[in-house]
Amino acid sequence: MIARIATSFVLAGVTLLVGCGPTEVVVVVDTDVQSTSSDEIDLAVTAQDFGGFPTSTASPFQLPITLGVTTKGQESTFQVTVTLIRSAQTNRETVDTRIAFDVPFTKDERRALFVPLFDKCVGTGTAQPNPLDPDCLDLVSPKTTAFDEDNLPRIPRTASP
């Protein structure tokens, strides 16, 4: 895995690329948490033989945020940590974190991994309001889906009353 990061803005959000090659997992992050202009989403990727690359931050952000992770064939899985941070003046508070462990690469395929951050999971510090809710748990060996850049997975939005 190459630790090169390139940032570009696209209609779907912020795209962060790690390396290049035909085997890729595109991590798609969405949230239904009401955001403010000071909110940040941090993304950090680690792999067994690679270690990690510095956290990438999107702020302000448009959703969904995508992160492309590629391999040169040395790694079969990786881990990604997604953190929603609320910043106010000098205080930075983590309001939600999800980790996807053992995310598989599929040789010669571009796949997608959806990592939603739900409002019902937001807490402060270690106080999460729904710690056993499956929507709030970390993802272990998650299934990836075929990647379609024109149809990224999203959290359904409900109309305001």
BALOBA-1460 file (C-alpha; in Angstrom, 3 decimals):
// residues 161
<rec num="1" residu="m" x="0.000" y="0.000" z="0.000"/>
<rec num="2" residu="i" x="1.349" y="3.427" z="-0.907"/>
<rec num="3" residu="a" x="0.992" y="6.254" z="1.602"/>
<rec num="4" residu="r" x="0.312" y="8.933" z="-1.036"/>
<rec num="5" residu="i" x="-2.728" y="11.092" z="-0.364"/>
<rec num="6" residu="a" x="-4.414" y="13.244" z="-2.995"/>
<rec num="7" residu="t" x="-7.485" y="15.362" z="-2.306"/>
<rec num="8" residu="s" x="-10.032" y="16.534" z="-4.822"/>
<rec num="9" residu="f" x="-13.565" y="17.870" z="-4.570"/>
<rec num="10" residu="v" x="-16.277" y="16.107" z="-6.527"/>
<rec num="11" residu="l" x="-20.058" y="16.320" z="-6.538"/>
<rec num="12" residu="a" x="-20.341" y="13.328" z="-4.199"/>
<rec num="13" residu="g" x="-18.131" y="14.922" z="-1.549"/>
<rec num="14" residu="v" x="-14.455" y="14.823" z="-0.691"/>
<rec num="15" residu="t" x="-12.446" y="12.048" z="-2.314"/>
<rec num="16" residu="l" x="-9.225" y="10.949" z="-0.635"/>
<rec num="17" residu="l" x="-7.078" y="8.480" z="-2.547"/>
<rec num="18" residu="v" x="-4.424" y="6.162" z="-1.185"/>
<rec num="19" residu="g" x="-2.207" y="4.651" z="-3.887"/>
<rec num="20" residu="c" x="-3.421" y="3.424" z="-7.231"/>
<rec num="21" residu="g" x="-4.295" y="0.103" z="-8.821"/>
<rec num="22" residu="p" x="-7.196" y="-2.093" z="-9.898"/>
<rec num="23" residu="t" x="-7.854" y="-3.651" z="-6.460"/>
<rec num="24" residu="e" x="-9.665" y="-1.025" z="-4.368"/>
<rec num="25" residu="v" x="-12.216" y="-0.557" z="-1.603"/>
<rec num="26" residu="v" x="-14.003" y="2.780" z="-1.566"/>
<rec num="27" residu="v" x="-15.065" y="3.621" z="1.985"/>
<rec num="28" residu="v" x="-18.301" y="5.638" z="1.857"/>
<rec num="29" residu="v" x="-19.137" y="7.654" z="4.992"/>
<rec num="30" residu="d" x="-22.523" y="9.257" z="5.608"/>
<rec num="31" residu="t" x="-24.212" y="10.642" z="8.710"/>
<rec num="32" residu="d" x="-27.645" y="11.868" z="9.759"/>
<rec num="33" residu="v" x="-26.137" y="13.934" z="12.594"/>
<rec num="34" residu="q" x="-27.012" y="17.600" z="12.223"/>
<rec num="35" residu="s" x="-23.693" y="19.193" z="11.361"/>
<rec num="36" residu="t" x="-22.270" y="22.615" z="11.987"/>
<rec num="37" residu="s" x="-19.619" y="24.410" z="9.978"/>
<rec num="38" residu="s" x="-17.036" y="23.482" z="12.614"/>
<rec num="39" residu="d" x="-17.675" y="19.719" z="12.429"/>
<rec num="40" residu="e" x="-14.958" y="17.432" z="11.077"/>
<rec num="41" residu="i" x="-14.839" y="13.832" z="9.960"/>
<rec num="42" residu="d" x="-11.474" y="12.135" z="10.465"/>
<rec num="43" residu="l" x="-10.560" y="8.986" z="8.533"/>
<rec num="44" residu="a" x="-7.585" y="6.801" z="9.442"/>
<rec num="45" residu="v" x="-6.545" y="3.610" z="7.623"/>
<rec num="46" residu="t" x="-4.211" y="0.899" z="8.917"/>
<rec num="47" residu="a" x="-3.086" y="-2.413" z="7.439"/>
<rec num="48" residu="q" x="-1.099" y="-5.226" z="9.029"/>
<rec num="49" residu="d" x="1.980" y="-4.847" z="6.833"/>
<rec num="50" residu="f" x="1.630" y="-1.133" z="6.290"/>
<rec num="51" residu="g" x="0.919" y="0.513" z="9.614"/>
<rec num="52" residu="g" x="-1.136" y="3.608" z="8.920"/>
<rec num="53" residu="f" x="-1.196" y="6.939" z="7.238"/>
<rec num="54" residu="p" x="-1.855" y="10.233" z="8.985"/>
<rec num="55" residu="t" x="-5.475" y="10.941" z="9.700"/>
<rec num="56" residu="s" x="-7.273" y="12.655" z="6.834"/>
<rec num="57" residu="t" x="-9.761" y="15.302" z="7.868"/>
<rec num="58" residu="a" x="-12.681" y="16.668" z="5.911"/>
<rec num="59" residu="s" x="-14.000" y="19.962" z="7.277"/>
<rec num="60" residu="p" x="-16.315" y="21.435" z="6.273"/>
<rec num="61" residu="f" x="-17.627" y="18.431" z="4.426"/>
<rec num="62" residu="q" x="-20.266" y="17.421" z="1.947"/>
<rec num="63" residu="l" x="-21.790" y="13.988" z="2.253"/>
<rec num="64" residu="p" x="-21.107" y="11.300" z="1.456"/>
<rec num="65" residu="i" x="-17.351" y="11.366" z="1.984"/>
<rec num="66" residu="t" x="-15.397" y="8.734" z="0.083"/>
<rec num="67" residu="l" x="-11.975" y="7.286" z="0.746"/>
<rec num="68" residu="g" x="-10.364" y="4.987" z="-1.822"/>
<rec num="69" residu="v" x="-7.974" y="2.396" z="-0.375"/>
<rec num="70" residu="t" x="-5.847" y="0.277" z="-2.710"/>
<rec num="71" residu="t" x="-3.305" y="-2.472" z="-2.292"/>
<rec num="72" residu="k" x="-0.346" y="-3.584" z="-4.353"/>
<rec num="73" residu="g" x="-1.144" y="-7.142" z="-3.317"/>
<rec num="74" residu="q" x="0.696" y="-7.334" z="0.000"/>
<rec num="75" residu="e" x="-2.391" y="-6.828" z="2.183"/>
<rec num="76" residu="s" x="-5.600" y="-8.826" z="2.107"/>
<rec num="77" residu="t" x="-7.441" y="-6.671" z="4.663"/>
<rec num="78" residu="f" x="-7.275" y="-3.247" z="6.294"/>
<rec num="79" residu="q" x="-8.937" y="-1.295" z="9.091"/>
<rec num="80" residu="v" x="-10.569" y="2.121" z="8.883"/>
<rec num="81" residu="t" x="-11.565" y="4.365" z="11.791"/>
<rec num="82" residu="v" x="-14.166" y="7.060" z="11.135"/>
<rec num="83" residu="t" x="-14.586" y="9.777" z="13.760"/>
<rec num="84" residu="l" x="-17.085" y="12.638" z="13.835"/>
<rec num="85" residu="i" x="-15.635" y="15.576" z="15.764"/>
<rec num="86" residu="r" x="-17.422" y="18.685" z="16.916"/>
<rec num="87" residu="s" x="-15.070" y="21.657" z="17.206"/>
<rec num="88" residu="a" x="-15.925" y="24.788" z="19.128"/>
<rec num="89" residu="q" x="-13.266" y="27.459" z="19.527"/>
<rec num="90" residu="t" x="-10.389" y="25.520" z="21.133"/>
<rec num="91" residu="n" x="-12.383" y="22.437" z="22.219"/>
<rec num="92" residu="r" x="-12.546" y="19.339" z="20.014"/>
<rec num="93" residu="e" x="-15.060" y="16.737" z="21.124"/>
<rec num="94" residu="t" x="-15.463" y="13.286" z="19.599"/>
<rec num="95" residu="v" x="-19.189" y="12.685" z="19.194"/>
<rec num="96" residu="d" x="-19.124" y="9.356" z="17.338"/>
<rec num="97" residu="t" x="-16.546" y="6.801" z="16.189"/>
<rec num="98" residu="r" x="-16.937" y="3.596" z="14.190"/>
<rec num="99" residu="i" x="-14.200" y="1.185" z="13.256"/>
<rec num="100" residu="a" x="-14.378" y="-1.324" z="10.424"/>
<rec num="101" residu="f" x="-11.986" y="-4.205" z="11.193"/>
<rec num="102" residu="d" x="-10.650" y="-6.728" z="8.650"/>
<rec num="103" residu="v" x="-12.127" y="-5.026" z="5.587"/>
<rec num="104" residu="p" x="-11.320" y="-7.383" z="2.689"/>
<rec num="105" residu="f" x="-9.829" y="-6.491" z="-0.652"/>
<rec num="106" residu="t" x="-11.226" y="-8.412" z="-3.638"/>
<rec num="107" residu="k" x="-8.511" y="-8.973" z="-6.233"/>
<rec num="108" residu="d" x="-8.958" y="-6.904" z="-9.396"/>
<rec num="109" residu="e" x="-12.286" y="-5.433" z="-8.207"/>
<rec num="110" residu="r" x="-13.412" y="-2.011" z="-7.044"/>
<rec num="111" residu="r" x="-15.723" y="-2.539" z="-4.075"/>
<rec num="112" residu="a" x="-17.582" y="-0.231" z="-1.663"/>
<rec num="113" residu="l" x="-17.827" y="-0.295" z="2.129"/>
<rec num="114" residu="f" x="-20.588" y="1.808" z="3.690"/>
<rec num="115" residu="v" x="-19.796" y="3.226" z="7.154"/>
<rec num="116" residu="p" x="-22.787" y="5.179" z="8.497"/>
<rec num="117" residu="l" x="-22.604" y="7.405" z="11.580"/>
<rec num="118" residu="f" x="-26.110" y="7.558" z="13.032"/>
<rec num="119" residu="d" x="-27.461" y="10.355" z="15.219"/>
<rec num="120" residu="k" x="-28.900" y="7.781" z="17.646"/>
<rec num="121" residu="c" x="-25.315" y="6.666" z="18.396"/>
<rec num="122" residu="v" x="-23.917" y="10.098" z="19.250"/>
<rec num="123" residu="g" x="-22.611" y="10.501" z="22.764"/>
<rec num="124" residu="t" x="-19.944" y="12.361" z="24.636"/>
<rec num="125" residu="g" x="-16.748" y="10.690" z="25.752"/>
<rec num="126" residu="t" x="-17.487" y="7.021" z="26.362"/>
<rec num="127" residu="a" x="-21.186" y="7.622" z="27.069"/>
<rec num="128" residu="q" x="-22.953" y="6.234" z="24.024"/>
<rec num="129" residu="p" x="-26.759" y="6.231" z="24.351"/>
<rec num="130" residu="n" x="-27.287" y="2.947" z="22.414"/>
<rec num="131" residu="p" x="-24.140" y="0.844" z="22.952"/>
<rec num="132" residu="l" x="-25.776" y="-2.464" z="21.907"/>
<rec num="133" residu="d" x="-27.669" y="-1.165" z="18.882"/>
<rec num="134" residu="p" x="-26.249" y="-2.907" z="15.769"/>
<rec num="135" residu="d" x="-26.214" y="0.459" z="13.964"/>
<rec num="136" residu="c" x="-23.786" y="1.754" z="16.609"/>
<rec num="137" residu="l" x="-21.423" y="-1.223" z="16.835"/>
<rec num="138" residu="d" x="-18.073" y="-1.443" z="15.087"/>
<rec num="139" residu="l" x="-18.005" y="-3.492" z="11.870"/>
<rec num="140" residu="v" x="-16.057" y="-6.775" z="11.919"/>
<rec num="141" residu="s" x="-15.173" y="-8.427" z="8.584"/>
<rec num="142" residu="p" x="-17.856" y="-6.382" z="6.840"/>
<rec num="143" residu="k" x="-19.224" y="-7.315" z="3.455"/>
<rec num="144" residu="t" x="-18.354" y="-4.974" z="0.616"/>
<rec num="145" residu="t" x="-20.618" y="-4.311" z="-2.357"/>
<rec num="146" residu="a" x="-20.027" y="-3.508" z="-6.007"/>
<rec num="147" residu="f" x="-18.917" y="0.115" z="-6.353"/>
<rec num="148" residu="d" x="-21.178" y="2.400" z="-8.399"/>
<rec num="149" residu="e" x="-20.018" y="6.031" z="-8.330"/>
<rec num="150" residu="d" x="-23.433" y="7.170" z="-9.571"/>
<rec num="151" residu="n" x="-25.295" y="5.356" z="-6.785"/>
<rec num="152" residu="l" x="-23.339" y="5.694" z="-3.530"/>
<rec num="153" residu="p" x="-24.967" y="4.221" z="-0.420"/>
<rec num="154" residu="r" x="-26.632" y="6.848" z="1.794"/>
<rec num="155" residu="i" x="-28.545" y="7.071" z="5.053"/>
<rec num="156" residu="p" x="-32.198" y="7.628" z="4.100"/>
<rec num="157" residu="r" x="-33.336" y="11.177" z="4.856"/>
<rec num="158" residu="t" x="-36.764" y="11.805" z="6.305"/>
<rec num="159" residu="a" x="-38.761" y="14.851" z="5.368"/>
<rec num="160" residu="s" x="-39.064" y="17.549" z="8.026"/>
<rec num="161" residu="p" x="-42.591" y="18.015" z="9.402"/>
